[in-house]
């Protein structure tokens, strides 16, 4: 929900080389060249397949929720069109849909992520930050989707502003990876101990949140918690 609006480097160079235009002309050019083609499905999503065949979608506009879903599932399952359909089902009577950006560029909220996972027979379990990450039974968790503060960038220029951003973490071939769509490529976190350290660091800001992606039977039984914590 909550990701920055990102221009590609091509956009950045286009405006630098041609000079900064008047605000109205700049906005119309941006819409014509990037937002409208995305709406029509003409702007492709970049996917990286690195060593070990780790699937990694890279950032487009405010589509971090879609990227996080696909990255945690390790395949290109969801599209902007599908996310927009979910938004309409969640709020069919609303003129301005509360689950996405008014501009139609994405910025999907947690309800869209939860509904998308349910369509795959999965569940999103909200992690209570009052618990220690050592309480997690990671073997029962298929992946993690975090919502964290992230710096806004315009092309290669980083701005002193932060917005909320969805990112995915999961295990692939025995190693845990940070699959943040803002990264140039997947970053190997390491083993289970490294994962717990990484999650603790990511959840340290007050506004950071985490969803556990689990099977429905795991959600119902609560076995995503270690047995000792489950009895408490």
N, C-alpha and C positions, 0 to 999 in steps of 0.2 A: 504494500500500500504505500506508499510513502517514499518512493524513491525520487531522486533528482531527475530533472529533465536534462537529457544528455544529447549534445550535438556530436556527431562523429567527427573524426579528424578532418575528413573531407569537407565537412561544413565549415569547420574552423578555418582551414586554409582558403576556402572559397571567399569568405568574408575578409580575411586579412589581405589577400592578393588584390581584391577588387575595391578595398576601402570600406569603411563603415558607412552604411546607407542610412537614410532617414528611418526612424522607428517603424513607420507604417509600411514602407517598402521592404524593410528587413523582415518584418513579421509575415507579410504576404509571400515573400520568397521562401521563407522557412516552411510555411504551410504547404506551398506548392511543391517544393522539392522533397520534403521528408514526411510531414504529418499526413498529408492526403494519400501519397503512395502507400504508407503503412496501413491506413484505413482500408485501402483496396487490396491489401495483402501483397503489395508489390515490393515491399522492402524486406529482403531476406534476413532471417536470423542467423547470425554467425555461430557456428558450432565447432568446437575444437575437440579432436580425438587425440589425446596425448599418449605417452607410453603406457601400456597396460590397458588401452582402450577405455579411458575415462571420458565419459560424455560431459561436455561443458558448454552450455549456451552462454554467449556473451551479451552484454547489456544493449538494449534498444529502448530509447525513450523512457517511459515510466513502467516498463513491463517486468520489473524485477520479480513480482509475484509469480508470473508465468515461468520465468527462467528458473526460479527456485523450485517450483513444482517439477519441471522437466529434469532439472539437475538432480533432485533427490530421487526421482524415479529412474534416472539414467537412460531416458529416451525422450524423444520429442512427441509428447502425448498431447499437451494442451497448446492452444493457439489463442491469439487475441479475440478472434471471433467466438470461440468457445467460452472464454471468460466473460465476454460481453453478454452472451446468452444466459450465463449463470446470474449475472447482475440483474437481468430483466426478470428472471424467475424469482429472485429474492425480493424484488421490489417492483412488481408489475404495474402498480398504479401510480408510481412516482414519475413526474415530469423530469425532474433532475435526480438521477439515480445516486443514492448515498453510498454505494459500494465501489465507485470508480471516479475518476477525474471528470469534471464537467467538460473538459476539452476532448475527451475521448482518446487520450494518450495512454491510458492505463491507470496506475496508482490504485490498484485493487486492494481491498481490505481483507481482514482475516476470514470473514464470512465466505468470501469467494474461494479462498484456499481450502477451507474446511469442506465446502460443498464439492469442490473439484476432487478432493481425496476420497470423499464418500462415493463418488461415481466410479472409483477404482477399487471399491470394497476395502478401503483403508480409513483410518481415523486420525484426527489431529488431537493430541492430548496436550492441554496447556500445562506447562511446567511451573509449579509453585516455587518461586525463588527462595522461599524460606527453607527449603530442603537443600542439602548439600548434593552436588552432582555425583558424589560417591554413592548416593542412594539409587542411582540409575542401574537398571539391569540392561546394559547396552546390547546384550545378545538378543533381546526381545524388540529392539527398536530398529526399524528399517532405515531411518534417517532423521535428520534434524532440520527444522526450518526456523531460523532466527530472525527477529526484527530488531535492528540495531540502528543507532545514529550513524550517519555516513556523510562525509563531506561532499558538497555539491561541486561538480566540475563542468566547465564549458570547454569541450574539446580537451586540450592538454593543459588548460588553465584551471587550477583549483581555487575555489572561492571560499572565503571565511564564513561559510554558512553550512549548517548540517540539517539533514532531513532524515526521516525514517526509511529503512531499506531492508528488503527481504533477502536472505541468503540461505543456501543449502549446505549441509554437511552430511556425508555418508561414507560408509566403508565400500571400497572397491578392491578386489584382489588382496584382501588381508590388510589393507592400509586405509586409514581415514583421511579424507580429503576435504579441504575448504573449496567449495564450488561456487563461491561468490561470483556473480555474473560480471562484476566490475573488474575482476582479475583478468590478466592477459591469458592465463592458463591455470588449470587446477593446481592447488598447492597442497602437497602431502603434509598432513598433520603428524602422522605417525601411528603408534599403537594405541591401545585403550587408555593407558595412563596419560599419554600425550593428549588424547581426545578430552579427557576430563579436565586437564589443565587449560586447554583451549576454550572449552565451554565456560569454565569459571571466569576466564578473562573476558570473554565476550559478554557475559551476563553481569559484569561488574557495574556498568552504568545503570542508574535507576530506571531509565526508560527502556532498557533492553528486555526482550521477552523471548521465549523459546517454545516451539511446538514439537512434540515427539510424533513422528510418523510411524504408526503401528498398524498391525492387522486388527480387525474389529474384535476378534476373540481375545486378543491381548488387552485391548481397551476395556472390555467388559470384565475380565478377570483381574485387571490391575497388576499383571505380572511384569509390567515395565518398571516396577519398583522391586528392589531386592526384598527377599522374603522377610527379613527382620524388620524392614521399614513398613512392609505391607501390613504387619500385625499391629502396628502402632495406631 
